């Protein structure tokens, strides 16, 4: 690790100890000067120095707890990704332009495999406590837009190309340069925006906030303005339990809250037989909390390598390039935003918002996109849900290794991953959202040339359900407002280039229409 990175790490940790960190009272070991990574006379010492556990003020139990919590808040992707990309029969599947479809069981298997391998790789190389899995924004884009024009194999080929572009951008340090060009105020705003985004996701997943079906207001409380379903009440119970445990600084607060509320949910389901929401009104949003009759299942990995690069021949080079451009922009800035928010929440940033192993993190995340396309699980990216593990105390890559191992096991124990209902995981997301939004105290609102871009960054993320959209709104408004108020010299040329790129990104629909 470079001297500048060491300094950044120590400053970030000092900030966390001064009040920037969150979660239950940590059992911090005495911090020692960093030694050669992986050195030591015993396995425990080598593990400690390899992941810099003591140096970051953490401990092995905290990292294990954090890794487990991250997995429990991310495990839904093994269930949700197959529902988005695949189906159980051709009549219930997302069909591509030729009527082809992906089997849900195969998508579930490669989702767990890719998430497990990439999360372990990220933990070992980047040494950060974040999980990687199929990004919900990109998989939805593939299912709704891309496969209306190409086959699934061709769509995954575009994802591979997207990943290769991101790897090149990361390896040549261009992605890192863009990260450094972002003003500290916008980096803090990204953290706050992600916090609101997480909380909003949790509230929607739990059914606490729903679509009204009207133009105004577009959302409402529960059903018809009331909380009427039992699963939503379970969410409320979980939120209160986790909140109380966090307030009392109980070690393992989120893990205890998730497990405890899940037990309650299992008992409630056994008594009331609510079933899934798509079958019974008032049922569970995604997975029903029941004890499985089968524990072990053999994964079908037949989708590995099922991609090709025939999209450009089918739809033309220009249309193909625009699809890749959209994938790259979404992947690129979702990951940068997640890294920014998560490392700040973990207390690993310095005052400029930099953190250790930035380049390694970005390269591995790009490889995740390639791996996701190559396995037909969709682009794998850093999951903002990892904030739950950070809130539990995770600070090193050891937590990611734990999360990754759990994903690999999930391939064989898929029925067990379905016990925790989405409503319980949603409660953890809201709690973590509160922790991240608290960073708003670092922002200064007395300069409107800063306040407007910061505000747009924060509110656009949850309102458009996209981290990339929030970053784009912030970048464009920052460049314009700073320039038009006589502060053009403070704007990095790279930020100008990215802002123009975002303008193209936001106008991609009309641009594509011009060439149809």
C-alpha positions as CSV (number, residue, x, y, z in Angstrom):
1,X,0.0,0.0,0.0
2,X,1.4,3.4,-0.9
3,X,2.3,6.1,1.7
4,X,-0.5,8.3,0.5
5,X,-3.0,5.5,0.8
6,X,-1.8,4.7,4.3
7,X,-2.2,8.3,5.2
8,X,-5.7,8.4,3.7
9,X,-6.6,5.3,5.7
10,X,-5.4,6.6,9.0
11,X,-7.2,9.9,8.5
12,X,-10.4,8.1,7.5
13,X,-10.2,5.9,10.6
14,X,-9.5,8.9,12.8
15,X,-12.6,10.5,11.4
16,X,-14.6,7.4,12.1
17,X,-13.4,7.3,15.7
18,X,-14.3,10.9,16.2
19,X,-17.9,10.3,15.3
20,X,-17.9,9.5,11.5
21,X,-18.3,5.8,12.0
22,X,-21.6,4.1,12.9
23,X,-23.0,0.9,14.3
24,X,-22.7,-0.9,17.6
25,X,-19.8,-0.2,20.0
26,X,-16.8,-1.8,18.3
27,X,-14.5,-4.1,20.1
28,X,-11.5,-2.3,18.6
29,X,-8.1,-3.8,19.0
30,X,-5.2,-1.4,19.6
31,X,-4.1,-0.1,16.3
32,X,-0.5,-0.9,15.3
33,X,1.7,0.3,12.5
34,X,1.0,-1.5,9.3
35,X,3.3,-4.4,8.5
36,X,4.0,-6.4,5.3
37,X,0.7,-7.8,4.0
38,X,0.4,-11.5,5.0
39,X,3.4,-11.5,7.3
40,X,3.4,-13.2,10.7
41,X,4.4,-16.4,12.5
42,X,1.0,-17.9,12.9
43,X,-2.2,-18.2,10.8
44,X,-4.0,-15.7,13.0
45,X,-1.2,-13.1,12.5
46,X,-0.9,-13.7,8.8
47,X,-4.7,-13.3,8.5
48,X,-4.6,-10.1,10.5
49,X,-1.8,-8.5,8.5
50,X,-3.2,-9.7,5.1
51,X,-6.5,-8.0,5.7
52,X,-5.1,-5.3,7.9
53,X,-7.8,-6.1,10.5
54,X,-6.1,-4.6,13.6
55,X,-4.7,-1.7,11.6
56,X,-8.2,-0.7,10.6
57,X,-9.4,-1.1,14.2
58,X,-11.5,-4.2,13.6
59,X,-11.5,-7.8,14.7
60,X,-12.2,-11.2,13.1
61,X,-15.6,-11.6,14.9
62,X,-16.7,-8.2,13.6
63,X,-15.7,-9.0,10.0
64,X,-17.5,-12.4,10.1
65,X,-20.7,-10.7,11.5
66,X,-20.4,-8.0,8.9
67,X,-20.0,-10.5,6.1
68,X,-23.0,-12.5,7.2
69,X,-25.2,-9.4,7.5
70,X,-24.1,-8.3,4.0
71,X,-25.0,-11.7,2.6
72,X,-28.4,-11.8,4.4
73,X,-29.3,-8.4,2.9
74,X,-28.0,-9.4,-0.6
75,X,-29.3,-13.0,-0.7
76,X,-32.5,-11.9,-2.3
77,X,-30.6,-11.4,-5.6
78,X,-30.3,-15.2,-6.0
79,X,-34.1,-15.2,-6.1
80,X,-34.9,-11.9,-7.8
81,X,-32.4,-12.1,-10.6
82,X,-33.9,-15.3,-12.1
83,X,-37.3,-13.7,-11.9
84,X,-36.1,-10.7,-13.9
85,X,-33.9,-12.5,-16.5
86,X,-35.5,-15.9,-16.7
87,X,-38.6,-17.9,-15.9
88,X,-39.8,-21.4,-15.0
89,X,-41.5,-22.0,-18.4
90,X,-41.6,-20.2,-21.7
91,X,-45.0,-18.8,-20.9
92,X,-43.7,-17.2,-17.7
93,X,-40.3,-16.1,-19.0
94,X,-38.8,-12.9,-20.4
95,X,-38.5,-13.7,-24.1
96,X,-35.8,-12.3,-26.4
97,X,-36.3,-11.1,-30.0
98,X,-36.3,-14.8,-31.2
99,X,-38.5,-16.1,-28.4
100,X,-35.6,-17.5,-26.5
101,X,-35.5,-17.5,-22.7
102,X,-33.3,-18.3,-19.7
103,X,-34.3,-21.0,-17.2
104,X,-34.7,-19.6,-13.7
105,X,-32.9,-22.4,-12.1
106,X,-29.8,-21.9,-14.3
107,X,-29.9,-18.1,-13.7
108,X,-30.1,-18.7,-9.9
109,X,-27.1,-21.0,-10.0
110,X,-24.8,-18.7,-12.0
111,X,-26.0,-15.7,-10.0
112,X,-24.7,-17.3,-6.8
113,X,-21.5,-18.6,-8.5
114,X,-20.6,-15.3,-10.0
115,X,-21.5,-13.2,-6.9
116,X,-19.5,-15.6,-4.7
117,X,-16.3,-15.7,-6.9
118,X,-16.3,-12.0,-7.6
119,X,-17.0,-11.0,-3.9
120,X,-14.2,-13.2,-2.7
121,X,-11.8,-11.8,-5.4
122,X,-12.8,-8.3,-4.4
123,X,-12.2,-8.9,-0.7
124,X,-8.7,-10.5,-1.4
125,X,-7.5,-7.9,-3.9
126,X,-9.3,-4.7,-2.9
127,X,-9.5,-5.5,0.8
128,X,-12.8,-3.7,1.2
129,X,-16.0,-5.1,2.9
130,X,-18.3,-4.9,-0.1
131,X,-20.3,-7.6,-1.9
132,X,-20.6,-7.9,-5.7
133,X,-23.7,-9.4,-7.5
134,X,-25.9,-8.9,-10.5
135,X,-26.8,-5.2,-10.6
136,X,-30.6,-4.6,-10.5
137,X,-30.4,-1.6,-12.8
138,X,-28.6,-3.4,-15.6
139,X,-30.5,-6.7,-15.4
140,X,-33.8,-4.8,-15.7
141,X,-32.4,-2.8,-18.6
142,X,-31.5,-6.0,-20.4
143,X,-34.9,-7.6,-19.7
144,X,-37.0,-4.6,-20.6
145,X,-35.0,-2.9,-23.5
146,X,-32.1,-4.9,-24.8
147,X,-33.7,-8.4,-25.5
148,X,-36.5,-6.7,-27.4
149,X,-33.8,-6.2,-30.1
150,X,-31.3,-9.0,-29.7
151,X,-31.1,-12.6,-28.2
152,X,-30.1,-13.3,-24.6
153,X,-26.8,-14.6,-25.8
154,X,-26.1,-11.4,-27.8
155,X,-27.3,-9.3,-24.9
156,X,-24.8,-11.0,-22.6
157,X,-22.1,-10.4,-25.2
158,X,-22.8,-6.7,-25.0
159,X,-22.4,-7.0,-21.2
160,X,-19.0,-8.6,-21.7
161,X,-18.0,-5.8,-24.0
162,X,-19.2,-3.3,-21.4
163,X,-17.1,-5.0,-18.8
164,X,-14.0,-5.0,-21.0
165,X,-14.4,-1.3,-21.6
166,X,-14.6,-0.6,-17.9
167,X,-11.6,-2.8,-17.2
168,X,-9.6,-0.8,-19.7
169,X,-10.8,2.5,-18.3
170,X,-9.9,1.3,-14.8
171,X,-6.5,-0.1,-15.7
172,X,-5.4,3.0,-17.6
173,X,-6.4,5.0,-14.4
174,X,-8.9,7.1,-16.4
175,X,-11.7,5.9,-14.1
176,X,-9.5,6.8,-11.0
177,X,-8.8,10.2,-12.4
178,X,-12.5,10.9,-12.8
179,X,-13.0,9.8,-9.3
180,X,-10.3,12.2,-8.0
181,X,-11.8,15.0,-10.1
182,X,-15.1,14.9,-8.2
183,X,-15.3,17.7,-5.6
184,X,-15.5,16.5,-1.9
185,X,-18.9,18.1,-1.5
186,X,-20.3,15.9,-4.3
187,X,-18.7,12.8,-2.9
188,X,-20.4,13.5,0.5
189,X,-23.7,14.2,-1.4
190,X,-23.4,10.8,-3.1
191,X,-23.2,9.1,0.3
192,X,-26.2,10.9,1.5
193,X,-28.1,10.3,-1.7
194,X,-27.3,6.6,-1.5
195,X,-28.6,6.6,2.1
196,X,-31.9,8.0,1.0
197,X,-32.0,5.6,-2.0
198,X,-31.4,2.6,0.4
199,X,-34.1,3.7,2.7
200,X,-36.5,4.3,-0.1
201,X,-35.8,0.8,-1.5
202,X,-36.4,-0.7,1.9
203,X,-39.7,1.2,2.3
204,X,-40.9,0.1,-1.1
205,X,-39.7,-3.5,-0.8
206,X,-41.6,-3.8,2.5
207,X,-44.8,-2.3,1.0
208,X,-44.7,0.6,3.5
209,X,-44.5,2.9,0.5
210,X,-46.4,1.9,-2.7
211,X,-47.4,3.3,-6.0
212,X,-50.7,5.1,-5.8
213,X,-51.5,4.5,-9.5
214,X,-52.1,8.2,-9.9
215,X,-50.2,11.0,-11.5
216,X,-50.2,12.9,-8.3
217,X,-49.3,11.8,-5.7
218,X,-47.3,9.0,-7.4
219,X,-46.7,7.2,-4.1
220,X,-48.7,6.5,-1.0
221,X,-48.4,4.9,2.5
222,X,-49.2,1.2,2.3
223,X,-52.5,0.4,0.6
224,X,-54.9,3.3,0.2
225,X,-52.9,5.3,2.7
226,X,-52.9,2.7,5.5
227,X,-50.6,-0.1,6.6
228,X,-52.9,-3.1,6.1
229,X,-50.7,-6.2,5.4
230,X,-49.0,-8.4,7.9
231,X,-45.7,-8.6,6.1
232,X,-45.5,-4.8,6.3
233,X,-46.2,-5.0,10.0
234,X,-43.3,-7.5,10.3
235,X,-41.1,-4.9,8.6
236,X,-42.2,-2.3,11.1
237,X,-41.4,-4.7,14.0
238,X,-38.0,-5.5,12.5
239,X,-37.2,-1.8,12.0
240,X,-38.1,-1.0,15.6
241,X,-36.1,-4.0,16.9
242,X,-33.0,-3.1,14.9
243,X,-33.3,0.5,15.7
244,X,-33.5,-0.2,19.5
245,X,-30.5,-2.6,19.3
246,X,-28.5,0.0,17.3
247,X,-29.4,2.7,19.8
248,X,-28.3,0.5,22.7
249,X,-25.1,-0.3,20.8
250,X,-25.6,-4.0,21.0
251,X,-22.9,-6.0,19.2
252,X,-24.3,-7.7,16.2
253,X,-27.4,-5.5,16.2
254,X,-28.4,-6.0,12.6
255,X,-27.6,-9.7,12.5
256,X,-29.7,-10.3,15.7
257,X,-32.5,-8.1,14.3
258,X,-32.6,-10.0,11.0
259,X,-32.5,-13.4,12.5
260,X,-35.0,-12.6,15.3
261,X,-37.5,-10.9,12.9
262,X,-37.1,-13.8,10.5
263,X,-38.1,-16.2,13.3
264,X,-41.2,-14.1,14.0
265,X,-42.0,-14.1,10.2
266,X,-41.7,-17.9,10.0
267,X,-44.1,-18.3,13.0
268,X,-46.6,-15.8,11.6
269,X,-46.5,-17.6,8.2
270,X,-47.0,-21.0,9.8
271,X,-50.1,-19.7,11.6
272,X,-51.6,-17.4,8.9
273,X,-50.6,-19.1,5.6
274,X,-50.2,-15.7,3.8
275,X,-48.3,-17.0,0.8
276,X,-46.7,-14.9,-1.9
277,X,-48.2,-11.5,-2.9
278,X,-48.6,-12.5,-6.5
279,X,-51.0,-15.3,-5.4
280,X,-52.6,-13.8,-2.4
281,X,-53.3,-10.1,-1.7
282,X,-51.5,-9.1,1.5
283,X,-48.9,-11.8,1.0
284,X,-45.1,-11.7,1.1
285,X,-43.3,-9.5,-1.5
286,X,-40.8,-12.1,-2.8
287,X,-39.9,-15.1,-0.8
288,X,-42.2,-16.7,1.8
289,X,-40.6,-17.4,5.2
290,X,-41.2,-21.1,5.5
291,X,-38.9,-23.9,6.6
292,X,-37.8,-25.7,3.5
293,X,-38.6,-29.4,2.9
294,X,-35.5,-29.7,0.8
295,X,-32.2,-28.2,2.0
296,X,-29.6,-29.2,-0.7
297,X,-30.0,-28.7,-4.4
298,X,-27.5,-29.4,-7.2
299,X,-26.8,-26.2,-9.2
300,X,-27.1,-26.2,-13.0
301,X,-24.3,-24.2,-14.5
302,X,-25.2,-24.7,-18.1
303,X,-25.3,-20.9,-18.8
304,X,-21.6,-20.4,-18.4
305,X,-20.1,-19.3,-21.7
306,X,-23.6,-18.9,-23.3
307,X,-22.9,-15.5,-24.9
308,X,-21.9,-14.2,-28.4
309,X,-21.1,-10.9,-30.1
310,X,-23.7,-11.1,-32.8
311,X,-25.7,-8.0,-31.6
312,X,-23.9,-5.6,-33.9
313,X,-24.7,-7.7,-37.0
314,X,-28.3,-8.0,-35.9
315,X,-29.1,-4.3,-35.1
316,X,-26.3,-2.4,-36.6
317,X,-23.1,-0.9,-35.3
318,X,-24.5,2.4,-34.2
319,X,-27.4,0.9,-32.2
320,X,-25.1,-1.6,-30.6
321,X,-22.7,1.1,-29.6
322,X,-25.5,3.1,-28.0
323,X,-26.5,0.0,-26.0
324,X,-22.9,-0.5,-24.8
325,X,-22.6,3.2,-24.0
326,X,-25.7,3.0,-21.8
327,X,-24.4,-0.1,-20.1
328,X,-20.9,1.4,-19.5
329,X,-22.3,4.7,-18.1
330,X,-24.7,2.9,-15.7
331,X,-22.1,0.4,-14.6
332,X,-19.3,3.0,-14.3
333,X,-21.0,5.5,-12.2
334,X,-23.2,3.2,-10.1
335,X,-20.0,1.5,-8.9
336,X,-18.2,4.8,-8.4
337,X,-21.1,6.1,-6.4
338,X,-21.4,2.9,-4.3
339,X,-17.7,2.9,-3.6
340,X,-17.8,6.6,-2.6
341,X,-20.7,6.2,-0.2
342,X,-19.6,2.8,1.3
343,X,-16.0,3.7,2.0
344,X,-17.1,7.0,3.6
345,X,-19.6,5.1,5.8
346,X,-16.8,2.7,6.8
347,X,-14.5,5.6,7.8
348,X,-11.9,4.6,5.2
349,X,-11.8,8.0,3.3
350,X,-9.5,10.9,3.9
351,X,-10.7,14.5,3.8
352,X,-10.6,14.5,0.0
353,X,-12.7,11.4,-0.3
354,X,-9.9,9.0,-1.3
355,X,-9.5,5.5,0.0
356,X,-7.1,2.6,-0.2
357,X,-6.7,0.4,-3.3
358,X,-9.0,2.5,-5.4
359,X,-7.6,1.3,-8.7
360,X,-7.7,-2.3,-7.6
361,X,-11.4,-1.9,-6.6
362,X,-12.3,-0.4,-9.9
363,X,-10.5,-3.0,-12.0
364,X,-12.1,-5.9,-10.0
365,X,-15.5,-4.4,-10.4
366,X,-14.9,-4.2,-14.1
367,X,-14.0,-7.8,-14.2
368,X,-17.3,-8.5,-12.4
369,X,-19.1,-7.0,-15.4
370,X,-17.2,-9.3,-17.7
371,X,-17.9,-12.3,-15.5
372,X,-21.6,-11.5,-15.3
373,X,-21.9,-11.4,-19.0
374,X,-19.9,-14.6,-19.5
375,X,-22.1,-16.5,-17.1
376,X,-25.4,-14.9,-18.3
377,X,-26.1,-13.6,-14.7
378,X,-25.8,-9.9,-15.9
379,X,-23.1,-7.4,-15.0
380,X,-21.9,-7.9,-11.4
381,X,-21.2,-4.7,-9.6
382,X,-20.7,-3.4,-6.0
383,X,-23.9,-3.7,-4.1
384,X,-24.9,-0.7,-2.0
385,X,-26.7,-3.2,0.3
386,X,-23.1,-3.9,1.6
387,X,-23.7,-0.9,3.8
388,X,-25.6,-3.2,6.1
389,X,-22.3,-5.1,6.8
390,X,-20.5,-1.9,7.2
391,X,-23.1,-0.8,9.8
392,X,-22.4,-4.1,11.6
393,X,-18.8,-3.2,11.8
394,X,-17.1,-4.7,8.7
395,X,-14.0,-2.8,7.6
396,X,-11.8,-5.2,5.6
397,X,-11.9,-7.7,2.8
398,X,-12.3,-10.6,5.2
399,X,-16.0,-9.7,5.5
400,X,-16.3,-9.9,1.6
401,X,-14.7,-13.3,1.7
402,X,-17.3,-14.4,4.2
403,X,-20.1,-13.0,2.0
404,X,-18.6,-14.6,-1.1
405,X,-18.4,-18.0,0.6
406,X,-22.0,-17.7,1.6
407,X,-23.0,-17.0,-2.0
408,X,-21.1,-20.1,-3.2
409,X,-22.9,-22.2,-0.5
410,X,-26.2,-20.6,-1.6
411,X,-25.8,-22.5,-4.9
412,X,-26.2,-25.7,-3.1
413,X,-28.5,-24.5,-0.3
414,X,-30.9,-22.3,-2.4
415,X,-34.0,-23.3,-0.3
416,X,-32.3,-21.9,2.8
417,X,-31.7,-18.5,1.2
418,X,-35.5,-18.2,0.8
419,X,-36.2,-18.2,4.5
420,X,-35.4,-14.5,5.1
421,X,-38.3,-12.5,3.7
422,X,-37.6,-9.3,1.7
423,X,-39.6,-7.3,4.3
424,X,-37.0,-8.2,7.0
425,X,-34.0,-7.4,4.7
426,X,-35.8,-4.1,3.9
427,X,-35.8,-3.1,7.6
428,X,-32.0,-3.5,7.7
429,X,-31.7,-1.3,4.5
430,X,-33.7,1.5,6.2
431,X,-31.5,1.4,9.3
432,X,-28.4,1.6,7.2
433,X,-29.9,4.4,5.1
434,X,-30.3,6.4,8.3
435,X,-26.6,6.0,9.1
436,X,-25.5,7.1,5.7
437,X,-27.9,10.1,5.5
438,X,-26.3,11.4,8.8
439,X,-23.3,12.4,6.7
440,X,-25.4,15.4,5.6
441,X,-24.0,17.2,8.6
442,X,-20.7,17.5,6.7
443,X,-22.3,19.5,3.9
444,X,-22.3,23.3,3.9
445,X,-25.4,24.9,2.5
446,X,-24.5,28.6,2.7
447,X,-23.0,28.6,-0.8
448,X,-25.8,28.1,-3.3
449,X,-23.4,27.3,-6.2
450,X,-22.6,24.2,-4.1
451,X,-26.0,23.6,-2.5
452,X,-27.9,23.2,-5.7
453,X,-25.7,20.4,-7.3
454,X,-25.5,18.7,-3.9
455,X,-29.2,18.8,-3.4
456,X,-29.9,17.4,-6.9
457,X,-27.4,14.6,-6.4
458,X,-29.1,13.6,-3.2
459,X,-32.8,13.8,-4.3
460,X,-32.5,12.5,-7.9
461,X,-31.0,9.1,-6.7
462,X,-34.1,7.9,-4.8
463,X,-36.7,9.6,-6.9
464,X,-35.4,8.0,-10.2
465,X,-34.2,4.8,-8.5
466,X,-30.7,5.2,-9.9
467,X,-27.4,6.1,-8.4
468,X,-26.0,7.0,-11.9
469,X,-28.9,9.5,-12.5
470,X,-28.2,11.3,-9.3
471,X,-24.5,11.6,-10.0
472,X,-25.2,12.8,-13.5
473,X,-27.6,15.5,-12.3
474,X,-25.0,16.6,-9.7
475,X,-22.1,16.7,-12.2
476,X,-24.0,18.6,-14.9
477,X,-25.4,21.2,-12.5
478,X,-22.0,21.6,-10.7
479,X,-20.2,22.3,-14.0
480,X,-22.9,24.8,-15.2
481,X,-23.5,26.6,-11.9
482,X,-19.8,26.9,-11.0
483,X,-18.9,28.1,-14.5
484,X,-21.8,30.7,-14.8
485,X,-20.9,32.1,-11.4
486,X,-17.3,32.9,-12.3
487,X,-15.7,29.8,-10.8
488,X,-14.8,28.0,-14.0
489,X,-11.2,27.5,-12.9
490,X,-12.3,25.3,-10.1
491,X,-14.0,22.8,-12.4
492,X,-11.8,20.0,-13.6
493,X,-11.6,19.5,-17.4
494,X,-12.4,15.8,-16.8
495,X,-15.6,16.9,-15.0
496,X,-16.6,18.8,-18.1
497,X,-16.1,15.7,-20.3
498,X,-18.1,13.5,-17.9
499,X,-20.9,16.1,-17.8
500,X,-21.1,16.1,-21.6
501,X,-21.2,12.3,-21.5
502,X,-24.1,12.5,-19.0
503,X,-26.0,14.9,-21.3
504,X,-25.7,12.3,-24.1
505,X,-26.7,9.6,-21.6
506,X,-29.8,11.4,-20.5
507,X,-30.7,12.2,-24.1
508,X,-30.0,8.7,-25.5
509,X,-33.6,8.0,-26.2
510,X,-34.1,10.9,-28.7
511,X,-30.6,10.3,-30.1
512,X,-31.4,6.6,-30.8
513,X,-34.7,7.7,-32.4
514,X,-32.9,9.9,-34.8
515,X,-31.2,6.9,-36.4
516,X,-34.1,4.5,-36.5
